[in-house]
Amino acid sequence: MSWWIVTEPLSVERLTVAIAGLPAPLVGTKLVQLSDFHYDGLRLSEDLLSQAIEASNQENPDLVLLTGDYVTDDPTPIFELARRLKSLKSRAGIYACLGNHDNHYRHSKEKVIEALTRVGIHVLWNAIATPLGEEFPLVGLADYWSREFAPASVLDRLDAQIPRLVLSHNPDTAEVLKRWRVDLQLSGHTHGGQIVIPGCGPAPILLQQLRQNTPKPLQSYIPFLRQCSRVVKHWQWAQGWHRVGRNQLYVNRGLGTYFPGRIFCPPELTVITLA
């Protein structure tokens, strides 16, 4: 990790999520989520990546879920990252969706999918899989900022009486997905806000409030104001568990780190037990 990017030790977050109508054999199922690697030689250290893989394997998960942004811009490092991720262990496999950075160049998506598929990671792009059985399908959506984000083409194929798990990189999609049943949506993208102010929450929430009360001619003089407004609309969903309408959303803080770094916002591995 470059000296000028501040980061913190890996944090393992644990929670239990109740799923209405979850098949009895799946009660107690353990999911591990990892997100936002930004594996480019700068934003994720080799030590932190090793720690995350080891911590995941120690959990003996039933399913490992990856929620996008494996690279930053150049997709070439994905092949080395995939080689490292091959060490992940999971009873029912490893499934992934893609993020906006995995589509940075026209050829990025194909390279990322190719590299992950080579090591046995199943990439879902507007697709449905059933690693835990037909009665609890897993949906992976195209990235929200891509031209192919089309939840209706996938979710309309599922019986509304059947619970489901959805992978969608950008948590802003939770607003769109309120039209459908989504028992649990797993997202990343925000890096948790990267800087959290104790007692106030993620710094981008405060910047968002500042932007609303700052005349446009002055906004360009406030650091990171414009950048934060472009990342997501719903910064209140920057990290952790949220109820969105009737649906549930969990946002992982990710592993990779952008300048200036993480403060009170450690990189995260999430362990979710279904109930």
C-alpha positions in Angstrom: 0.0 0.0 0.0 1.4 3.4 -0.9 2.5 5.4 2.1 0.1 8.3 1.4 -3.1 6.2 1.5 -4.2 5.6 5.1 -5.9 2.3 5.8 -6.9 0.3 8.9 -6.8 -3.4 9.9 -9.3 -5.8 8.4 -12.6 -6.0 10.3 -14.9 -9.0 10.3 -18.5 -7.9 10.6 -21.1 -10.6 11.7 -24.8 -10.4 11.5 -27.8 -12.7 11.3 -30.5 -11.9 8.7 -34.0 -13.3 8.9 -35.4 -14.4 5.5 -39.2 -14.9 5.3 -39.9 -18.4 3.9 -36.3 -19.6 4.0 -36.3 -23.4 3.5 -35.7 -25.1 6.8 -32.5 -26.9 5.6 -31.0 -23.4 4.9 -31.5 -22.0 8.3 -28.0 -21.4 9.7 -26.4 -21.0 6.2 -23.3 -19.0 6.4 -22.4 -16.4 3.7 -19.2 -14.5 3.3 -19.1 -11.3 1.3 -16.1 -9.5 0.0 -16.2 -6.4 -2.2 -14.3 -3.5 -3.9 -10.8 -5.0 -4.1 -9.4 -2.3 -6.5 -6.4 -4.6 -7.1 -4.0 -2.4 -9.0 -0.8 -2.4 -6.9 -1.8 0.7 -5.0 -5.2 0.5 -3.4 -5.0 -2.9 -1.8 -2.0 -4.4 -0.1 -1.0 -8.0 -0.6 -1.0 -8.5 3.2 -4.6 -7.3 3.5 -5.7 -9.5 0.6 -4.1 -12.5 2.2 -5.7 -11.7 5.5 -9.1 -11.4 3.9 -8.8 -14.8 2.1 -7.5 -16.5 5.2 -10.3 -15.0 7.3 -12.9 -16.1 4.8 -11.6 -19.7 4.8 -11.5 -19.8 8.6 -15.3 -19.2 8.6 -15.9 -22.4 6.5 -18.7 -20.6 4.6 -21.5 -22.3 2.7 -21.2 -19.6 0.0 -18.8 -16.8 -0.8 -20.2 -13.8 -2.6 -18.1 -11.1 -4.3 -19.8 -7.8 -5.1 -17.6 -6.0 -7.7 -14.8 -3.6 -8.5 -12.0 -6.1 -8.7 -9.8 -3.7 -10.6 -9.7 0.1 -10.9 -9.2 1.0 -14.5 -6.7 -1.2 -16.4 -8.2 -4.7 -16.2 -4.9 -6.5 -16.6 -4.3 -7.1 -12.8 -7.5 -9.2 -12.7 -5.6 -12.3 -13.8 -3.2 -12.1 -10.8 -6.1 -11.3 -8.4 -8.1 -14.2 -9.8 -5.1 -16.5 -9.1 -5.2 -15.3 -5.5 -8.9 -15.6 -5.1 -8.7 -19.2 -6.3 -7.6 -20.0 -2.7 -11.1 -19.1 -1.4 -13.0 -22.1 -0.1 -16.8 -22.5 0.0 -19.1 -25.5 0.2 -21.5 -24.3 -2.5 -19.1 -22.2 -4.6 -18.1 -18.6 -5.2 -20.4 -16.3 -7.0 -19.8 -12.7 -8.2 -21.4 -9.6 -9.8 -19.4 -6.9 -11.4 -18.9 -3.2 -10.5 -18.6 0.0 -12.5 -14.7 -0.2 -12.5 -14.9 -3.6 -14.0 -16.5 -1.9 -17.0 -14.0 1.0 -17.2 -12.9 0.2 -20.8 -14.8 -1.5 -23.5 -12.9 -4.7 -23.1 -12.8 -4.7 -19.3 -15.9 -6.7 -18.7 -14.9 -9.6 -20.9 -11.4 -9.7 -19.3 -12.7 -9.7 -15.8 -15.3 -12.4 -16.5 -12.7 -14.5 -18.3 -10.2 -14.3 -15.4 -12.7 -15.1 -12.7 -14.4 -17.9 -14.6 -11.0 -19.6 -15.2 -10.6 -20.1 -11.5 -14.1 -21.4 -10.9 -15.8 -18.2 -9.8 -19.3 -17.9 -11.3 -20.0 -14.4 -12.6 -23.7 -13.4 -12.7 -24.6 -10.6 -15.1 -28.4 -10.3 -15.2 -28.5 -14.0 -14.4 -29.9 -16.5 -11.9 -28.1 -19.3 -10.1 -29.2 -21.9 -7.6 -26.1 -22.9 -5.5 -28.4 -23.3 -2.4 -31.3 -24.9 -4.2 -34.2 -23.9 -6.4 -36.2 -22.6 -3.5 -33.6 -19.9 -2.7 -32.2 -18.5 -6.0 -29.2 -16.2 -6.3 -29.6 -13.2 -8.7 -26.6 -11.2 -10.0 -27.4 -8.0 -11.7 -25.5 -6.0 -14.3 -23.8 -2.8 -12.9 -26.2 0.1 -12.3 -24.1 2.4 -14.5 -23.9 0.0 -17.4 -26.3 0.1 -20.3 -27.3 -3.4 -19.4 -28.8 -3.0 -16.0 -32.2 -4.7 -16.4 -33.6 -6.1 -13.2 -37.0 -6.8 -14.7 -35.5 -9.2 -17.2 -34.3 -11.3 -14.3 -36.6 -10.8 -11.3 -39.8 -11.1 -13.3 -38.7 -14.7 -14.0 -39.0 -15.6 -10.3 -42.1 -16.7 -8.5 -42.9 -13.9 -6.0 -43.5 -16.5 -3.3 -39.9 -17.7 -3.4 -37.3 -15.9 -1.3 -34.1 -14.7 -3.1 -30.7 -13.2 -2.6 -29.5 -10.4 -5.0 -26.0 -9.2 -5.8 -25.9 -5.6 -7.0 -22.7 -3.6 -6.7 -24.3 -0.1 -6.3 -26.6 0.3 -3.3 -28.6 3.0 -5.1 -30.2 0.1 -7.0 -32.1 -0.7 -3.8 -34.4 2.2 -4.6 -35.2 0.6 -8.1 -35.5 -2.9 -6.7 -38.3 -1.9 -4.3 -40.7 -3.0 -7.1 -39.7 -6.6 -6.5 -39.2 -8.9 -3.6 -35.6 -8.8 -2.5 -35.1 -10.7 0.7 -31.4 -9.6 0.9 -29.4 -7.4 -1.4 -25.6 -7.4 -1.1 -23.8 -4.3 -2.4 -20.5 -2.5 -2.0 -19.3 0.5 -4.1 -19.3 3.2 -1.3 -16.2 2.0 0.6 -18.3 2.8 3.6 -17.7 6.5 3.0 -14.0 5.9 3.8 -13.9 8.6 6.4 -16.4 8.2 9.3 -16.8 11.0 11.8 -17.6 9.6 15.3 -21.1 10.6 16.3 -21.9 11.9 12.8 -21.4 9.1 10.4 -19.7 8.9 7.0 -18.2 12.2 5.9 -19.9 12.1 2.5 -23.3 12.5 4.3 -22.0 15.8 5.8 -20.6 16.8 2.4 -24.0 16.1 0.8 -25.7 18.3 3.3 -23.0 21.0 2.7 -23.6 20.8 -1.1 -27.3 21.4 -0.6 -26.6 24.6 1.2 -23.6 25.9 -0.8 -24.1 28.2 -3.8 -23.0 26.4 -7.0 -20.2 28.9 -7.8 -18.6 28.0 -4.5 -19.0 24.3 -4.6 -15.8 23.7 -6.7 -13.7 25.1 -3.9 -14.8 22.5 -1.4 -12.6 19.3 -1.6 -14.3 16.1 -2.7 -17.8 17.7 -2.8 -18.4 17.0 -6.4 -16.8 13.5 -6.3 -18.9 12.3 -3.4 -22.1 13.5 -5.1 -21.3 11.4 -8.1 -20.6 8.1 -6.3 -24.1 7.5 -4.9 -27.3 9.3 -4.2 -28.2 7.5 -1.0 -25.2 8.0 1.2 -27.3 7.0 4.2 -26.8 3.5 2.9 -23.0 3.8 2.9 -22.4 0.8 5.0 -24.2 -1.9 7.1 -27.7 -3.2 7.2 -30.7 -1.2 6.0 -34.4 -1.8 5.4 -35.5 -0.3 2.1 -39.2 -0.6 1.7 -40.0 -4.3 2.4 -36.5 -5.3 1.3 -33.2 -5.8 3.1 -29.9 -4.3 2.0 -26.4 -4.9 3.3 -23.5 -2.7 2.1 -19.9 -4.0 2.6 -17.2 -1.3 3.1 -14.9 -3.1 0.7 -11.2 -3.9 0.9 -9.6 -1.4 -1.5 -8.9 2.2 -0.5 -8.9 5.5 -2.4 -7.0 8.7 -1.5 -6.9 10.0 1.2 -7.7 6.7 2.8 -9.8 5.2 5.6 -10.4 6.8 9.0 -12.7 5.0 11.4 -13.9 3.0 8.4 -11.9 -0.3 8.3 -11.8 -2.7 5.3 -14.4 -5.4 5.8 -15.2 -9.0 5.4 -18.9 -9.7 6.1 -20.2 -13.0 7.7 -23.9 -13.4 7.3 -25.9 -16.2 9.0 -29.4 -16.8 7.5 -32.3 -17.4 9.8 
